[in-house]
Amino acid sequence: MDTKKVLLNDADIPKYWYNILPDMPTPLNPPLNPQTQKPLTPDDLKIFPNAIIEQEMSTQREIPIPEKVREIYSIWRPTPLVRAYNLEKALGTPAKIYYKNESVSPAGSHKPNTAIAQAYYNKMEGVNTLTTETGAGQWGSALALAGSLLDMNIRVYMVKVSYNQKPFRKSMIHLWGAEVFASPSDKTQTGREALKEDPDNPGSLGLAISEAVEDAATHEGTNYALGSVLNHVLLHQTVIGLEAKKQFEMIGDYPDVILAPCGGGSNLGGIGLPFMRDKINGKDVKIVAVEPASCPTLTKGIFHYDYADVAKMTPLLLMFTLGHNFMPPSIHAGGLRYHGDSPILSQLRKDGLLDAVAYKQTEVFEAGMLFAKTEGIIPAPETCHAIKGAIDEAIKAKEEQKEKTILINFSGHGHFDMASYDTFLSGLMEDYEYPKEKVEEALHYLPNIEEV
Ligand SMILES: Cc1ncc(COP(=O)(O)O)c(C=O)c1O
């Protein structure tokens, strides 16, 4: 029997996270204070613990993973690298397709890799309450899990459209002892204003971030945790790529193409950055962000300073953006409905080191269904994007009769996304065109700042 899974031992859980900042060909422009528009100082980041602020700006290449965090990681890490033989066969491709299965975490996605680390550092600095936003519910449930394992209070603002689509994500969050509110909510000034303007506002990640930041800023002993975008989040996620590199070494192979769904960029950064280091040093590897056509930040956005949230409370980041008040269509991949992208990935994209493609949601669900039927696991709608990208790469390899090694980050399972699959199966799923006019309108509101 051919080897299906490449497995590591508990002792192989990485001891360091990989920080790409010292290896970036173009150094990152600094985040700016939203009021003064001057580079941020650590004082501007008071809603984060000091250890996280240090990591956000660190130029140390390897950052030690605390033993307690490794111990909690061992509940599900190292995750398997799996060869998708049946999918290869169905496609009749000479390509080898591997997936790194991050769906085996208790919350069902890659998100606990940073949730555990962030909760741990807050706890170490005496902060016992964290607020956050969640799109698809994966991040909110990951932080709720972290709160449960580290005995902390968690308050989650969940984008309303996902809150209604995924009632069992809510149950999971409750089961782990956290609170969850539909965003926009009546709990914050920002939420109340959004509801006054439009009581049917479906919410967006940008809006939910504003609510969670406002909650943390207005409550004593409460910090905020972000599930994507920022440098420290991508840093914590590099355990994925570090393990995958070791697993490829074990089988004497190396990926030609790496694909991951891209919302704020954390799982793509997680799997891709350790390989990006090799690419910067001359290795031939293609790293691809897969986005929804209705929210195509890296494929159609512009590289500009912008706010990370709707209410302009967060620092200004230099990134690819569709405009902070762009409200993406209510697609089923809630975790990809974000107007911006990680500054690290944005800079790499600008420097021509990162590829990006965008797909419509029905073709993405078709890809997910083929994966479920051949490999058995039902992917999250976000993950289906990477699968669609990988299938296209595998078909290209077939047309060119080329051997190729493809790596997918299998960022999450879709067990709580069955309502979306039902919509797809009943033929009722809508495809949204790229909302060109809405984006053009949103881009008018970009802050008037050039690179510094
Ligand atoms: C399963 C899954 N994949 C991907 C994403 C996209 O987020 P990111 O780009 O930060 O990895 C999400 C976000 O919620 C998710 O839940």
PDBQT file of the ligand as one rigid body, heavy atoms in Angstrom, charges set to zero:
ROOT
HETATM    1  C1  LIG A 501     -11.521  27.493   7.474  1.00  0.00    +0.000 C 
HETATM    2  C2  LIG A 501     -11.011  28.861   7.169  1.00  0.00    +0.000 A 
HETATM    3  N1  LIG A 501     -10.097  29.012   6.176  1.00  0.00    +0.000 NA
HETATM    4  C3  LIG A 501      -9.615  30.215   5.861  1.00  0.00    +0.000 A 
HETATM    5  C4  LIG A 501     -10.032  31.364   6.515  1.00  0.00    +0.000 A 
HETATM    6  C5  LIG A 501      -9.497  32.672   6.074  1.00  0.00    +0.000 C 
HETATM    7  O1  LIG A 501      -8.788  33.361   7.054  1.00  0.00    +0.000 OA
HETATM    8  P1  LIG A 501      -7.238  33.593   6.914  1.00  0.00    +0.000 P 
HETATM    9  O2  LIG A 501      -7.014  34.233   5.576  1.00  0.00    +0.000 OA
HETATM   10  O3  LIG A 501      -6.876  34.484   8.028  1.00  0.00    +0.000 OA
HETATM   11  O4  LIG A 501      -6.595  32.268   7.022  1.00  0.00    +0.000 OA
HETATM   12  C6  LIG A 501     -10.973  31.267   7.552  1.00  0.00    +0.000 A 
HETATM   13  C7  LIG A 501     -11.417  32.451   8.278  1.00  0.00    +0.000 C 
HETATM   14  O5  LIG A 501     -12.326  32.464   9.032  1.00  0.00    +0.000 OA
HETATM   15  C8  LIG A 501     -11.461  29.973   7.882  1.00  0.00    +0.000 A 
HETATM   16  O6  LIG A 501     -12.361  29.828   8.854  1.00  0.00    +0.000 OA
ENDROOT
TORSDOF 0
